[in-house]
């Protein structure tokens, strides 16, 4: 068996085109253009690159985008005042504070200051709690992208045994709730899970999101499983590898997402989708 390679770039492009059409329809119907504000504090090069990518994506989708570039020594009060202004700006439907923040700023009070209706990253405690109840304003982008990949490749979720390796607040925990809401039986693993391979071999859907290079080996995977690799690791030798030993697992899985080109492109696509949902809601339409 050789797995079908999940093309995240193609799926992300499809989602972004659907968002572009949705934005055009919203503007034609209500004169509302989806607006995304990105706040970047400091001069972290990877963060600057991500902001450029988001600006390009917004331009292609026909969004109104706004960037707020703040010095690394900005005080928390000034940052919170900016977020307050964006919360009250009717032209802005999504607010994204680029992480990490430079020290001594702490992310928690900054992220909690965002209006949950404009939290298009889906990480505000309110949205996390509403996800627990099954009805958030916005879902966290990366796990939502994982579910979108499963759906676009017609990989059944209902009734399946899903195992997630990694319990982060950004991926593992929200993904567990999303899959549970779709009637999967979910096991969430972590560094203290005993006999990890014994657990992962049960999985019909296996998601690796632990941030450990190639920790999922071929002998840890059930024959025919759908394997989604969320990991992005840069080993000492250079390059980019996931949490899955791709060359081993591709021979056993039915589907597998590569790194790069798998889950990564989906994050910005789902960010745009969340922003469009927010704009539609603000205009009085169904999200």
N, C-alpha and C positions, 0 to 999 in steps of 0.2 A: 504493500500500500504506500502511495505517495500522496501527501495531503494537498488539498486545494489551497493555494496561497491567497489569503485575504488581502485585497488591494485597498488599503486605507486611503491612498491618494485618490483613487477613482471614486470611492464612496464619498469622501469629503468634498470632492469637486461636484458630485451630484447634489449633495446637501446644500452647498453654497449656491449652486444655480437655482435650486428651489427657493432658497432664501431671497436671492436677487429678484426672482419673479414675484414672490410674496411682498417684498418691499415696494416694488413698482405698483402692484395692485392696491396696496394700502395707500400709497400716495395718490393714486388716481381716484380712489373712493373717498378719502378723508383729508387729503392734503397733508398727511403726516409722514415724515421721513424718519425712520428709525435712527436714534442717536446714541452713540457709545462714547463715553468719556473714559480715557485711560490716564491714570495718575502714576507717574514714575518719579521716585525719590532717589536722588544720587545718580551715579554714572556706572552702574554695573553693566559691563559689556553684553552678557547674555540677555539681561533684561532689556537693554536698548534694542537688541536684535529682535526680541519678541514683540516689542512695541512697534517696530517698523513692519513686521509681518502682519500685525493686527490692523495697522493703518492701511496697508495694501488690501487686505481682505475687506475692510469696510468700504474702501473706494470701489472695489469690484462689485460689491453687493448693493451699491447705491445708497449707503448709509451716510448720515452726518456723523463725522468723527471729530473728536476734540482731544488734544493731548495737553496735559498739565505736567510740565517738567520742573521739578522742585530740587533745590540743592540738598545735598546729603545731610547738611546740618540744620534742616528745617525743624522747628519745634513742633511737638505734637498738637498744640493748640491751633497753630496755623493750618496744619493738615486736616484737623477735624472741622475747622471752619470751611475749608474748601469743600469737603465732602457734604457738609450741611448745605452749601450753596448748590451743589450738583443735585442733591436730593430734591431741592425745591425748583429746579429748572425743568419746565415742561418739555423742552426740546431734547432732554437727555433721558433715555429709557434704560440705559445700562451703565453701571459704574464699575470699573475694574481698577483695583489698586495692585500694581505689579509687585510681586514678591520675589526675593526677600527685601525687606526694608533694612536700611543701614542702621546699625546700633547707634544710640540706645533706644531707638523706636521699637515698640512692641506691636506686633500685627493685630493682636486681639482687639484692643479698643478701637483701632482704626477700621478693621473689617466690620465690627459690630455697629459702627456709626452709619454704615450704608443702609439706606432704606431697603428692606428685604425684597420689595417689588422691583428694585433696580440692581439687585445682587445677581448679575448674570453669570457670575462664577459659581453660584449655588452653594456657597460655603458659609453664609451667615447662620448663626445658631437658630434663628427662626426657621429658615429654610431646611436646615438639618432636622429640626423637630417636626416640621410639616412633612418631610420625606418619610419620617417614621410613621406618620399617620396616612401616608400615601398621597398627599396633595400639596406639594411645595409650590411656591411661585415659580422657582427655577430649580432644575436638577444640576448637580455638579457636572461640569463639562466632560471631564475625562471618562468617568464611569458611564455617563449618558452616551458617550461615543462608543464605548464597548457594546452597550445594548443595541445601539444603532447598527453596528457591524454585524452582530448576530442576526438582527432582523433582515438586513439587506441581503445577507447570504442564506436566508431562509433556514437558519439553524434553530430548531425548536427549543423553547425555553420551558414551557409548561410541563411539569411532571419530571423534568430532568434533574439529575444530581449534579449540582454545581459546587465546585471547590475553588475558593479564592485564597491565594497565598499572599498575605499582606493585609494588615488591619489599619492602614492609615485613615485619617479623617478625610483625606482628599479623594481616595480611590477605594480602598478595601471596604470600609464600613458602608459608605453610600451605595456602592455597587451591590453589596449583600442585600440591602433593603430593596433596591430596584429589581433584582432577580427574584427576591421573595415575593414582591408584588405581582410578578409575572408567573407565580405558582411554581417556581423551581424549589427544590429542596437544597438548602444552602449550608455549606460548612465553611467557616472562616478560620484559616490557619495563621500561625505566627511563629516567632522564634522559639517558643516553648512547646510547640506542638510535638508530641511524641510520635515517632514512626511516621514522619511526614510523607514518605513515599507510600506507605500503606494507605494513607488518606487520599493522596492525589490519584492513586491508581483506581479509586472508585469513581472518579469524576467523568461524567459525560461532557461537561463543560468545565474546562480548567483555565483559570485566569491567574497569571503570575504577575504580582505587583508588589514585590518585596524589596526591590532595589538591590538585588544581589546577582552579580553577573553569572549567567548560565547555571543557576542553581537547580533548575528543573531539567533532569537528565532523561534520556530515553526510557530507562527502566522505571521511571516514576510515572509514566503516562499510560493510561488505558488505551488499548487498541481501538482506533476509530473515534477517539475523543476530539472535540473542538477545543483548540488551545489558543488563548488570547494572551499575548505578551505585552504587558504595559511597561516593562522595565526599560530604562535608558541609562546605560552605564558606559563610562569611558575608561577602559582598562589602561594600564601603564603603557602598553604597546601601541596605543592609539586606536582610532576607530570608534565605532559605537556598537554595543552588543546589548541584547535584552537579558531578561531573567531566565530565558529558555535556551537550552543548547539546541539551536535550530537544526543543525545537520543530523542530530540524533532523533529529535522528536518528529521532524517532517516525514520520517519513514513509518511512523506509527499513527499519527493523527489523521483525522478526516479533513480537518480544516486547521490552518495555523496562520497567525498574523506575524509578519516579519518585523524586524527592527533594523534600520528605519523603514518607514513606509506603511506601517500598520495602524496602530492606535494614534500615534503622534499627530497626524494631520487632522484627526477628528476633533481634537480639542478646540481649535479655533472655529471649525465649522459649527460645533454645538454652541459656542459662545455667540456666534452670529444668530443662530436659531433662537437662543434664549432672548437676545435683544429684540428680534422681530416679534416674539411672543409678548414681550413687555410693551412694545409700541402698539401692537394690536389691542392689548388689554386697555391701555391708556386712551385709545380712540373709541372704546366701547364695543369692540368686536371680540368674538371668542378667540382665545389664544390659539 
